Each structure stands twice: as C-alpha cells, then as structure tokens.
Amino acid sequence: EIYEEKSYEGSLKEDWEMLAAKEISDPDDKKPSDWVDDSMMDDPEDKKPADWVEEKRMVDTDAKKPDDWDDEEDGEWEAPTKDNPGYSGDWSVRRISNPGYKGFWEAKKIANPEYVDEEALSRMPSS
C-alpha cells in the first residue's frame, strides 16, 4: 500500500517474470514440411493484360539531332526520352486468401526442466 491505497494486488510468480517459465517450446518439435504460413497468395488465374505498358519513359521520336552536334566532340547523339502516355503503372498480381493456410505454427509446449517453484519468493527476509 502507498498512502493507504492498494497499488498492486496479485501474484509475484504469476504476474512478474521472476522465475524461469513453467513451460517452454519443445526444441524437438519441428514445423511440418507441408505447413502453410501464408494467409494470402498470388491468384494463379490473374494474368497481366496483354496491352499493359510498363515503360514509364519512351524515346521521343519527334526529337532531331541538333545541326551543331559533333559526334567526335559531343559523342554519339541519342534522342531524349519523354513520359510515356500509355504507361499503365507497375503491375502486380492480385492477392487472394490462401486455401491451404493452416495458421501460425507454434511448437508444442513442454515442462521446463529448469523451472524451480520458489515458494519463498514473496516472503521478505526478517531482520
């Protein structure tokens, strides 16, 4: 109690991590090879449309080599690029619920061989 008010009521053993855990994950328990962790998957029937344009920029076909361009001095001339008006954006396959999803896998719990029950944990030593 602090100033005659309860500040905590409970068990030191149950509510605080003062002892080793009673149970631990079994180190010999392995996730089955056919276990499916992913709740979502790519839709196998979803295909990128044939007319989908992924090129964001394209060569400007209207551009002309400047009259004063010197290949020896300026290097080989390349037409500039411009934004592609047909650009469709980045395509990604549709995601659907995975019918084989089995949930989050967790190893089974076993008794912790290092667990020791401390009955005297909540007792204060008397002076």
C-alpha positions, -999 to +999 in steps of 0.1 A: +000+000+000+010+035-008-007+062+012-033+037+023-042+028-013-035-006-030-011-001-058-008-038-067-027-070-059-017-103-074+010-129-075+046-122-080+051-157-095+022-154-120+023-117-129+060-110-130+088-128-148+109-135-117+112-173-123+120-194-154+089-202-174+069-233-163+066-244-199+088-239-229+086-246-266+097-282-274+130-279-292+124-313-308+090-302-323+095-292-359+071-275-382+056-300-408+071-296-443+036-292-457+026-264-432+014-232-450+022-200-431+010-175-457-026-164-453-026-147-487-012-159-520-009-147-556-040-155-576-029-182-601-056-171-626-046-134-626-025-126-656-011-093-667-032-078-696-015-081-730-018-043-735-002-034-702+026-009-707+053-009-680+077+015-697+075+048-678+096+067-703+100+063-741+123+077-768+110+110-782+106+101-819+100+137-828+134+148-815+160+157-841+197+157-839+209+194-835+226+208-865+256+218-845+261+183-829+296+170-835+298+132-829+336+134-824+333+162-798+299+155-783+297+117-786+271+097-803+237+115-803+208+098-785+173+110-787+159+123-754+132+104-736+097+116-726+069+104-704+051+075-720+014+084-723+004+047-724+022+040-691-001+018-670+019+018-638+036-011-621+016-043-624+013-067-595-007-099-593-039-099-573-037-114-539-063-139-526-069-159-494-047-190-493-070-221-491-041-241-477-034-217-449-031-235-416-024-206-393+006-195-373+026-226-364+039-228-328+059-256-313+041-276-286+048-267-250+066-290-226+075-287-190+107-266-185+133-288-168+150-256-154+118-244-137+120-243-099+090-233-079+101-207-054+076-207-025+096-181-006+096-157-035+071-133-019+084-135+016+107-108+029+136-119+050+132-109+086+160-089+101 
